[in-house]
Structures are given as C-alpha cells and as structure tokens.
Amino acid sequence: MANGLEITRDSLNDFMKIQRYMLLAKEENATKTYEELKEEYLFLKALLMTAGVNLTDIDKIKE
C-alpha cells in the first residue's frame, strides 16, 4: 500500500505531466483539449495544496 509520500510524488508527477500537455494544447489552439486537461490540473492542484505542497515554483499555468 502506498504511503503519503508516494502518493504525493505520484500526484506531483501527474501535475507536471498535465501542465506540459496543457501548454502544448494551448500552443496548438486545442481549446477543448485544454479545457479537459484544466479540470485534471485543478483537481491535482487542490490535492497537492491540501497535502501542503508549495506549488509556487513549479506551477507554470497559474490558473
């Protein structure tokens, strides 16, 4: 069973991946894709903030 640190690490990895995809979607003007990714991004951001992770330096989207 995963402990809190492993869950946080996995969530951070997912957060970074979603941000990369969002930036690509924005660059390609893929609005529907961007909006879908944004939902996942907001969920992960809320989860990580609740876990006490400081996202200031790693949040490239800032939404």
mmCIF file as gemmi writes it, N, C-alpha and C atoms, coordinates in Angstrom:
data_model
loop_
_atom_site.group_PDB
_atom_site.id
_atom_site.type_symbol
_atom_site.label_atom_id
_atom_site.label_alt_id
_atom_site.label_comp_id
_atom_site.label_asym_id
_atom_site.label_entity_id
_atom_site.label_seq_id
_atom_site.pdbx_PDB_ins_code
_atom_site.Cartn_x
_atom_site.Cartn_y
_atom_site.Cartn_z
_atom_site.occupancy
_atom_site.B_iso_or_equiv
_atom_site.pdbx_formal_charge
_atom_site.auth_seq_id
_atom_site.auth_asym_id
_atom_site.pdbx_PDB_model_num
ATOM 1 N N . MET Axp A 1 ? 0.843 -1.189 0 1 0 ? 1 A 1
ATOM 2 C CA . MET Axp A 1 ? 0 0 0 1 0 ? 1 A 1
ATOM 3 C C . MET Axp A 1 ? 0.884 1.247 0 1 0 ? 1 A 1
ATOM 4 N N . ALA Axp A 2 ? 0.508 2.214 -0.799 1 0 ? 2 A 1
ATOM 5 C CA . ALA Axp A 2 ? 1.306 3.44 -0.927 1 0 ? 2 A 1
ATOM 6 C C . ALA Axp A 2 ? 1.167 4.301 0.326 1 0 ? 2 A 1
ATOM 7 N N . ASN Axp A 3 ? 2.295 4.913 0.719 1 0 ? 3 A 1
ATOM 8 C CA . ASN Axp A 3 ? 2.24 5.836 1.845 1 0 ? 3 A 1
ATOM 9 C C . ASN Axp A 3 ? 2.022 7.255 1.318 1 0 ? 3 A 1
ATOM 10 N N . GLY Axp A 4 ? 1.886 8.224 2.234 1 0 ? 4 A 1
ATOM 11 C CA . GLY Axp A 4 ? 1.595 9.6 1.847 1 0 ? 4 A 1
ATOM 12 C C . GLY Axp A 4 ? 2.638 10.211 0.932 1 0 ? 4 A 1
ATOM 13 N N . LEU Axp A 5 ? 3.899 9.894 1.175 1 0 ? 5 A 1
ATOM 14 C CA . LEU Axp A 5 ? 4.967 10.455 0.35 1 0 ? 5 A 1
ATOM 15 C C . LEU Axp A 5 ? 4.902 9.918 -1.079 1 0 ? 5 A 1
ATOM 16 N N . GLU Axp A 6 ? 4.611 8.639 -1.232 1 0 ? 6 A 1
ATOM 17 C CA . GLU Axp A 6 ? 4.491 8.052 -2.569 1 0 ? 6 A 1
ATOM 18 C C . GLU Axp A 6 ? 3.303 8.637 -3.319 1 0 ? 6 A 1
ATOM 19 N N . ILE Axp A 7 ? 2.199 8.843 -2.628 1 0 ? 7 A 1
ATOM 20 C CA . ILE Axp A 7 ? 1.018 9.432 -3.246 1 0 ? 7 A 1
ATOM 21 C C . ILE Axp A 7 ? 1.321 10.862 -3.688 1 0 ? 7 A 1
ATOM 22 N N . THR Axp A 8 ? 1.995 11.612 -2.837 1 0 ? 8 A 1
ATOM 23 C CA . THR Axp A 8 ? 2.364 12.988 -3.175 1 0 ? 8 A 1
ATOM 24 C C . THR Axp A 8 ? 3.301 13.006 -4.371 1 0 ? 8 A 1
ATOM 25 N N . ARG Axp A 9 ? 4.288 12.114 -4.399 1 0 ? 9 A 1
ATOM 26 C CA . ARG Axp A 9 ? 5.224 12.037 -5.522 1 0 ? 9 A 1
ATOM 27 C C . ARG Axp A 9 ? 4.491 11.731 -6.824 1 0 ? 9 A 1
ATOM 28 N N . ASP Axp A 10 ? 3.598 10.757 -6.773 1 0 ? 10 A 1
ATOM 29 C CA . ASP Axp A 10 ? 2.832 10.394 -7.964 1 0 ? 10 A 1
ATOM 30 C C . ASP Axp A 10 ? 1.942 11.552 -8.431 1 0 ? 10 A 1
ATOM 31 N N . SER Axp A 11 ? 1.34 12.244 -7.488 1 0 ? 11 A 1
ATOM 32 C CA . SER Axp A 11 ? 0.49 13.386 -7.827 1 0 ? 11 A 1
ATOM 33 C C . SER Axp A 11 ? 1.31 14.519 -8.428 1 0 ? 11 A 1
ATOM 34 N N . LEU Axp A 12 ? 2.504 14.748 -7.903 1 0 ? 12 A 1
ATOM 35 C CA . LEU Axp A 12 ? 3.384 15.773 -8.468 1 0 ? 12 A 1
ATOM 36 C C . LEU Axp A 12 ? 3.786 15.413 -9.892 1 0 ? 12 A 1
ATOM 37 N N . ASN Axp A 13 ? 4.113 14.158 -10.119 1 0 ? 13 A 1
ATOM 38 C CA . ASN Axp A 13 ? 4.451 13.714 -11.477 1 0 ? 13 A 1
ATOM 39 C C . ASN Axp A 13 ? 3.278 13.936 -12.431 1 0 ? 13 A 1
ATOM 40 N N . ASP Axp A 14 ? 2.076 13.595 -11.982 1 0 ? 14 A 1
ATOM 41 C CA . ASP Axp A 14 ? 0.882 13.804 -12.803 1 0 ? 14 A 1
ATOM 42 C C . ASP Axp A 14 ? 0.661 15.295 -13.051 1 0 ? 14 A 1
ATOM 43 N N . PHE Axp A 15 ? 0.873 16.115 -12.035 1 0 ? 15 A 1
ATOM 44 C CA . PHE Axp A 15 ? 0.693 17.565 -12.149 1 0 ? 15 A 1
ATOM 45 C C . PHE Axp A 15 ? 1.63 18.143 -13.201 1 0 ? 15 A 1
ATOM 46 N N . MET Axp A 16 ? 2.869 17.735 -13.155 1 0 ? 16 A 1
ATOM 47 C CA . MET Axp A 16 ? 3.849 18.233 -14.125 1 0 ? 16 A 1
ATOM 48 C C . MET Axp A 16 ? 3.497 17.776 -15.544 1 0 ? 16 A 1
ATOM 49 N N . LYS Axp A 17 ? 3.04 16.525 -15.679 1 0 ? 17 A 1
ATOM 50 C CA . LYS Axp A 17 ? 2.673 15.993 -16.99 1 0 ? 17 A 1
ATOM 51 C C . LYS Axp A 17 ? 1.461 16.741 -17.554 1 0 ? 17 A 1
ATOM 52 N N . ILE Axp A 18 ? 0.448 16.963 -16.733 1 0 ? 18 A 1
ATOM 53 C CA . ILE Axp A 18 ? -0.746 17.682 -17.163 1 0 ? 18 A 1
ATOM 54 C C . ILE Axp A 18 ? -0.377 19.093 -17.614 1 0 ? 18 A 1
ATOM 55 N N . GLN Axp A 19 ? 0.525 19.742 -16.887 1 0 ? 19 A 1
ATOM 56 C CA . GLN Axp A 19 ? 0.948 21.089 -17.282 1 0 ? 19 A 1
ATOM 57 C C . GLN Axp A 19 ? 1.611 21.089 -18.656 1 0 ? 19 A 1
ATOM 58 N N . ARG Axp A 20 ? 2.459 20.091 -18.913 1 0 ? 20 A 1
ATOM 59 C CA . ARG Axp A 20 ? 3.107 20.002 -20.234 1 0 ? 20 A 1
ATOM 60 C C . ARG Axp A 20 ? 2.062 19.854 -21.335 1 0 ? 20 A 1
ATOM 61 N N . TYR Axp A 21 ? 1.083 18.976 -21.102 1 0 ? 21 A 1
ATOM 62 C CA . TYR Axp A 21 ? 0.029 18.761 -22.089 1 0 ? 21 A 1
ATOM 63 C C . TYR Axp A 21 ? -0.824 20.015 -22.275 1 0 ? 21 A 1
ATOM 64 N N . MET Axp A 22 ? -1.095 20.73 -21.19 1 0 ? 22 A 1
ATOM 65 C CA . MET Axp A 22 ? -1.88 21.959 -21.291 1 0 ? 22 A 1
ATOM 66 C C . MET Axp A 22 ? -1.151 23.008 -22.118 1 0 ? 22 A 1
ATOM 67 N N . LEU Axp A 23 ? 0.142 23.145 -21.886 1 0 ? 23 A 1
ATOM 68 C CA . LEU Axp A 23 ? 0.923 24.127 -22.643 1 0 ? 23 A 1
ATOM 69 C C . LEU Axp A 23 ? 0.958 23.762 -24.124 1 0 ? 23 A 1
ATOM 70 N N . LEU Axp A 24 ? 1.074 22.475 -24.435 1 0 ? 24 A 1
ATOM 71 C CA . LEU Axp A 24 ? 1.04 22.036 -25.831 1 0 ? 24 A 1
ATOM 72 C C . LEU Axp A 24 ? -0.331 22.295 -26.459 1 0 ? 24 A 1
ATOM 73 N N . ALA Axp A 25 ? -1.383 21.993 -25.724 1 0 ? 25 A 1
ATOM 74 C CA . ALA Axp A 25 ? -2.732 22.201 -26.237 1 0 ? 25 A 1
ATOM 75 C C . ALA Axp A 25 ? -2.983 23.685 -26.488 1 0 ? 25 A 1
ATOM 76 N N . LYS Axp A 26 ? -2.498 24.528 -25.591 1 0 ? 26 A 1
ATOM 77 C CA . LYS Axp A 26 ? -2.671 25.974 -25.766 1 0 ? 26 A 1
ATOM 78 C C . LYS Axp A 26 ? -1.901 26.459 -26.987 1 0 ? 26 A 1
ATOM 79 N N . GLU Axp A 27 ? -0.69 25.948 -27.152 1 0 ? 27 A 1
ATOM 80 C CA . GLU Axp A 27 ? 0.148 26.309 -28.294 1 0 ? 27 A 1
ATOM 81 C C . GLU Axp A 27 ? -0.497 25.894 -29.616 1 0 ? 27 A 1
ATOM 82 N N . GLU Axp A 28 ? -1.166 24.747 -29.61 1 0 ? 28 A 1
ATOM 83 C CA . GLU Axp A 28 ? -1.813 24.23 -30.813 1 0 ? 28 A 1
ATOM 84 C C . GLU Axp A 28 ? -3.246 24.737 -30.971 1 0 ? 28 A 1
ATOM 85 N N . ASN Axp A 29 ? -3.664 25.594 -30.05 1 0 ? 29 A 1
ATOM 86 C CA . ASN Axp A 29 ? -5.007 26.165 -30.048 1 0 ? 29 A 1
ATOM 87 C C . ASN Axp A 29 ? -6.082 25.077 -29.987 1 0 ? 29 A 1
ATOM 88 N N . ALA Axp A 30 ? -5.816 24.061 -29.181 1 0 ? 30 A 1
ATOM 89 C CA . ALA Axp A 30 ? -6.751 22.951 -28.986 1 0 ? 30 A 1
ATOM 90 C C . ALA Axp A 30 ? -7.593 23.246 -27.739 1 0 ? 30 A 1
ATOM 91 N N . THR Axp A 31 ? -8.582 24.093 -27.897 1 0 ? 31 A 1
ATOM 92 C CA . THR Axp A 31 ? -9.367 24.605 -26.773 1 0 ? 31 A 1
ATOM 93 C C . THR Axp A 31 ? -10.071 23.501 -25.995 1 0 ? 31 A 1
ATOM 94 N N . LYS Axp A 32 ? -10.718 22.577 -26.677 1 0 ? 32 A 1
ATOM 95 C CA . LYS Axp A 32 ? -11.438 21.503 -25.981 1 0 ? 32 A 1
ATOM 96 C C . LYS Axp A 32 ? -10.477 20.64 -25.174 1 0 ? 32 A 1
ATOM 97 N N . THR Axp A 33 ? -9.359 20.315 -25.761 1 0 ? 33 A 1
ATOM 98 C CA . THR Axp A 33 ? -8.354 19.513 -25.063 1 0 ? 33 A 1
ATOM 99 C C . THR Axp A 33 ? -7.826 20.268 -23.847 1 0 ? 33 A 1
ATOM 100 N N . TYR Axp A 34 ? -7.548 21.539 -24.022 1 0 ? 34 A 1
ATOM 101 C CA . TYR Axp A 34 ? -7.041 22.369 -22.929 1 0 ? 34 A 1
ATOM 102 C C . TYR Axp A 34 ? -8.039 22.395 -21.775 1 0 ? 34 A 1
ATOM 103 N N . GLU Axp A 35 ? -9.306 22.598 -22.071 1 0 ? 35 A 1
ATOM 104 C CA . GLU Axp A 35 ? -10.325 22.673 -21.025 1 0 ? 35 A 1
ATOM 105 C C . GLU Axp A 35 ? -10.468 21.338 -20.285 1 0 ? 35 A 1
ATOM 106 N N . GLU Axp A 36 ? -10.357 20.25 -21.012 1 0 ? 36 A 1
ATOM 107 C CA . GLU Axp A 36 ? -10.43 18.93 -20.376 1 0 ? 36 A 1
ATOM 108 C C . GLU Axp A 36 ? -9.234 18.717 -19.443 1 0 ? 36 A 1
ATOM 109 N N . LEU Axp A 37 ? -8.067 19.088 -19.919 1 0 ? 37 A 1
ATOM 110 C CA . LEU Axp A 37 ? -6.858 18.966 -19.099 1 0 ? 37 A 1
ATOM 111 C C . LEU Axp A 37 ? -6.918 19.893 -17.891 1 0 ? 37 A 1
ATOM 112 N N . LYS Axp A 38 ? -7.545 21.052 -18.06 1 0 ? 38 A 1
ATOM 113 C CA . LYS Axp A 38 ? -7.64 22.024 -16.972 1 0 ? 38 A 1
ATOM 114 C C . LYS Axp A 38 ? -8.394 21.446 -15.776 1 0 ? 38 A 1
ATOM 115 N N . GLU Axp A 39 ? -9.421 20.648 -16.034 1 0 ? 39 A 1
ATOM 116 C CA . GLU Axp A 39 ? -10.159 20.008 -14.94 1 0 ? 39 A 1
ATOM 117 C C . GLU Axp A 39 ? -9.238 19.117 -14.113 1 0 ? 39 A 1
ATOM 118 N N . GLU Axp A 40 ? -8.447 18.318 -14.781 1 0 ? 40 A 1
ATOM 119 C CA . GLU Axp A 40 ? -7.494 17.436 -14.087 1 0 ? 40 A 1
ATOM 120 C C . GLU Axp A 40 ? -6.439 18.26 -13.353 1 0 ? 40 A 1
ATOM 121 N N . TYR Axp A 41 ? -5.966 19.312 -14.005 1 0 ? 41 A 1
ATOM 122 C CA . TYR Axp A 41 ? -4.978 20.209 -13.411 1 0 ? 41 A 1
ATOM 123 C C . TYR Axp A 41 ? -5.508 20.813 -12.107 1 0 ? 41 A 1
ATOM 124 N N . LEU Axp A 42 ? -6.741 21.314 -12.123 1 0 ? 42 A 1
ATOM 125 C CA . LEU Axp A 42 ? -7.316 21.929 -10.927 1 0 ? 42 A 1
ATOM 126 C C . LEU Axp A 42 ? -7.5 20.912 -9.805 1 0 ? 42 A 1
ATOM 127 N N . PHE Axp A 43 ? -7.9 19.698 -10.17 1 0 ? 43 A 1
ATOM 128 C CA . PHE Axp A 43 ? -8.043 18.635 -9.175 1 0 ? 43 A 1
ATOM 129 C C . PHE Axp A 43 ? -6.696 18.326 -8.52 1 0 ? 43 A 1
ATOM 130 N N . LEU Axp A 44 ? -5.673 18.125 -9.346 1 0 ? 44 A 1
ATOM 131 C CA . LEU Axp A 44 ? -4.349 17.813 -8.805 1 0 ? 44 A 1
ATOM 132 C C . LEU Axp A 44 ? -3.789 18.971 -7.996 1 0 ? 44 A 1
ATOM 133 N N . LYS Axp A 45 ? -4.016 20.19 -8.446 1 0 ? 45 A 1
ATOM 134 C CA . LYS Axp A 45 ? -3.535 21.365 -7.73 1 0 ? 45 A 1
ATOM 135 C C . LYS Axp A 45 ? -4.175 21.435 -6.342 1 0 ? 45 A 1
ATOM 136 N N . ALA Axp A 46 ? -5.478 21.228 -6.27 1 0 ? 46 A 1
ATOM 137 C CA . ALA Axp A 46 ? -6.178 21.243 -4.987 1 0 ? 46 A 1
ATOM 138 C C . ALA Axp A 46 ? -5.666 20.131 -4.069 1 0 ? 46 A 1
ATOM 139 N N . LEU Axp A 47 ? -5.475 18.953 -4.628 1 0 ? 47 A 1
ATOM 140 C CA . LEU Axp A 47 ? -4.971 17.82 -3.848 1 0 ? 47 A 1
ATOM 141 C C . LEU Axp A 47 ? -3.592 18.12 -3.27 1 0 ? 47 A 1
ATOM 142 N N . LEU Axp A 48 ? -2.703 18.632 -4.104 1 0 ? 48 A 1
ATOM 143 C CA . LEU Axp A 48 ? -1.342 18.916 -3.654 1 0 ? 48 A 1
ATOM 144 C C . LEU Axp A 48 ? -1.304 20.059 -2.645 1 0 ? 48 A 1
ATOM 145 N N . MET Axp A 49 ? -2.126 21.064 -2.844 1 0 ? 49 A 1
ATOM 146 C CA . MET Axp A 49 ? -2.168 22.174 -1.889 1 0 ? 49 A 1
ATOM 147 C C . MET Axp A 49 ? -2.704 21.699 -0.542 1 0 ? 49 A 1
ATOM 148 N N . THR Axp A 50 ? -3.689 20.816 -0.567 1 0 ? 50 A 1
ATOM 149 C CA . THR Axp A 50 ? -4.229 20.247 0.666 1 0 ? 50 A 1
ATOM 150 C C . THR Axp A 50 ? -3.164 19.423 1.398 1 0 ? 50 A 1
ATOM 151 N N . ALA Axp A 51 ? -2.298 18.783 0.628 1 0 ? 51 A 1
ATOM 152 C CA . ALA Axp A 51 ? -1.211 17.986 1.211 1 0 ? 51 A 1
ATOM 153 C C . ALA Axp A 51 ? -0.062 18.867 1.684 1 0 ? 51 A 1
ATOM 154 N N . GLY Axp A 52 ? -0.164 20.186 1.471 1 0 ? 52 A 1
ATOM 155 C CA . GLY Axp A 52 ? 0.86 21.103 1.949 1 0 ? 52 A 1
ATOM 156 C C . GLY Axp A 52 ? 2.015 21.331 0.995 1 0 ? 52 A 1
ATOM 157 N N . VAL Axp A 53 ? 1.851 20.934 -0.268 1 0 ? 53 A 1
ATOM 158 C CA . VAL Axp A 53 ? 2.914 21.107 -1.249 1 0 ? 53 A 1
ATOM 159 C C . VAL Axp A 53 ? 2.903 22.556 -1.746 1 0 ? 53 A 1
ATOM 160 N N . ASN Axp A 54 ? 4.052 23.202 -1.725 1 0 ? 54 A 1
ATOM 161 C CA . ASN Axp A 54 ? 4.192 24.567 -2.222 1 0 ? 54 A 1
ATOM 162 C C . ASN Axp A 54 ? 4.386 24.501 -3.74 1 0 ? 54 A 1
ATOM 163 N N . LEU Axp A 55 ? 3.413 24.989 -4.474 1 0 ? 55 A 1
ATOM 164 C CA . LEU Axp A 55 ? 3.434 24.905 -5.933 1 0 ? 55 A 1
ATOM 165 C C . LEU Axp A 55 ? 3.981 26.17 -6.595 1 0 ? 55 A 1
ATOM 166 N N . THR Axp A 56 ? 4.39 27.134 -5.814 1 0 ? 56 A 1
ATOM 167 C CA . THR Axp A 56 ? 4.803 28.436 -6.335 1 0 ? 56 A 1
ATOM 168 C C . THR Axp A 56 ? 5.811 28.315 -7.472 1 0 ? 56 A 1
ATOM 169 N N . ASP Axp A 57 ? 6.832 27.536 -7.301 1 0 ? 57 A 1
ATOM 170 C CA . ASP Axp A 57 ? 7.906 27.45 -8.298 1 0 ? 57 A 1
ATOM 171 C C . ASP Axp A 57 ? 7.622 26.47 -9.434 1 0 ? 57 A 1
ATOM 172 N N . ILE Axp A 58 ? 6.703 25.554 -9.243 1 0 ? 58 A 1
ATOM 173 C CA . ILE Axp A 58 ? 6.501 24.526 -10.269 1 0 ? 58 A 1
ATOM 174 C C . ILE Axp A 58 ? 5.207 24.698 -11.054 1 0 ? 58 A 1
ATOM 175 N N . ASP Axp A 59 ? 4.33 25.609 -10.628 1 0 ? 59 A 1
ATOM 176 C CA . ASP Axp A 59 ? 3.07 25.818 -11.325 1 0 ? 59 A 1
ATOM 177 C C . ASP Axp A 59 ? 3.295 26.774 -12.499 1 0 ? 59 A 1
ATOM 178 N N . LYS Axp A 60 ? 3.314 26.23 -13.691 1 0 ? 60 A 1
ATOM 179 C CA . LYS Axp A 60 ? 3.57 27.022 -14.901 1 0 ? 60 A 1
ATOM 180 C C . LYS Axp A 60 ? 2.297 27.621 -15.481 1 0 ? 60 A 1
ATOM 181 N N . ILE Axp A 61 ? 1.157 27.096 -15.107 1 0 ? 61 A 1
ATOM 182 C CA . ILE Axp A 61 ? -0.116 27.529 -15.674 1 0 ? 61 A 1
ATOM 183 C C . ILE Axp A 61 ? -0.684 28.724 -14.904 1 0 ? 61 A 1
ATOM 184 N N . LYS Axp A 62 ? -0.607 28.688 -13.591 1 0 ? 62 A 1
ATOM 185 C CA . LYS Axp A 62 ? -1.055 29.779 -12.701 1 0 ? 62 A 1
ATOM 186 C C . LYS Axp A 62 ? -2.55 30.081 -12.851 1 0 ? 62 A 1
ATOM 187 N N . GLU Axp A 63 ? -3.385 29.061 -12.945 1 0 ? 63 A 1
ATOM 188 C CA . GLU Axp A 63 ? -4.841 29.267 -13.008 1 0 ? 63 A 1
ATOM 189 C C . GLU Axp A 63 ? -5.477 28.808 -11.735 1 0 ? 63 A 1
